[in-house]
Amino acid sequence: MKKKGLVAMGLAGVMTIGMCVPVLADTDVTSDKGTGDAKITYTEPEVYSVTIPATITMASADTKQDISILVAQDTLKLASGKKLRITSSVDTDLNLVMTEKDNTTTINAEVTKPNTDSNYFDKDHKNPVKYEIQKPSTVDYAGEYTGTITFTVSEDTGV
């Protein structure tokens, strides 16, 4: 019970001291009247949601497979002039190395990346960013092959 009383007295003391401290302001208006300015600031946060497929299955009958990266159109809000740029781990060599599930056999699949004028999202550009994986041209052994592409979403101020 003593602890509650001490806490209550401490809080009362802090509140009393807080009421005695003058309000601090950038602009003082003196007794001869006058005007003062108050700067009002409002911050709208950046918001976006980008969806990158976690798994893609390419059927053996397919000659190619699209990977569509989407932005939630109703929530995209960026600072003026900013873009969300999409890049990947295969952008440089345009080759996806795939390894057979139970072995060390690898195959290569050619990747087509989007042009730099279409691999981003912004206020006016919300179309899907598309990568395309070509069916591997040479596969010597049957089996399930997997590979990984790492996609990066970054903020960019240029095209």
Residue pairs with C-beta under 8 A, 6 or more apart in sequence:
25 36
26 39
27 36
27 37
27 38
28 36
29 35
29 36
44 77
45 77
46 77
46 78
46 79
46 82
47 75
47 76
47 77
48 71
48 72
48 75
48 76
48 77
48 78
48 84
48 121
49 71
49 72
49 75
49 76
50 69
50 70
50 71
50 72
50 84
50 86
50 121
50 153
51 69
51 70
51 71
51 72
52 69
52 151
52 153
53 67
53 68
53 69
56 65
56 67
56 133
58 65
58 133
58 135
60 135
62 135
63 134
63 135
64 132
64 133
64 134
64 135
65 132
65 133
65 135
66 130
66 131
66 132
66 133
67 130
67 131
67 132
67 133
67 149
68 128
68 129
68 130
69 86
69 128
69 129
69 130
69 131
69 151
70 128
71 84
71 121
71 126
73 126
76 84
76 121
76 122
76 123
76 126
78 84
78 122
78 123
78 155
81 157
82 122
82 155
82 156
82 157
83 120
83 121
83 122
83 125
83 155
83 156
83 157
83 158
83 159
84 120
84 121
84 122
84 153
84 154
84 155
84 156
85 119
85 120
85 153
85 154
85 155
85 156
86 114
86 119
86 120
86 121
86 129
86 151
86 152
86 153
87 119
87 151
87 152
87 154
88 111
88 113
88 131
88 149
88 150
88 151
88 152
89 148
89 149
89 150
89 151
90 96
90 111
90 113
90 149
91 113
94 110
94 111
94 112
94 113
95 108
95 109
95 110
95 111
96 108
96 109
96 110
96 111
96 133
96 147
96 149
97 106
97 107
97 108
97 147
98 106
98 107
98 108
98 109
98 136
98 145
98 146
98 147
99 105
99 106
99 145
99 146
99 147
100 106
100 107
100 141
100 143
100 144
100 145
101 143
101 144
101 145
101 146
102 143
103 141
103 143
105 140
105 141
105 143
105 145
106 145
107 136
107 138
107 139
107 145
108 136
109 133
109 134
109 135
109 136
109 147
110 133
110 134
110 137
111 131
111 132
111 133
111 134
111 149
112 131
112 132
112 134
113 119
113 131
114 129
114 130
114 131
116 159
117 159
118 125
118 127
118 129
119 129
120 129
120 156
120 159
121 129
131 149
136 145
139 145
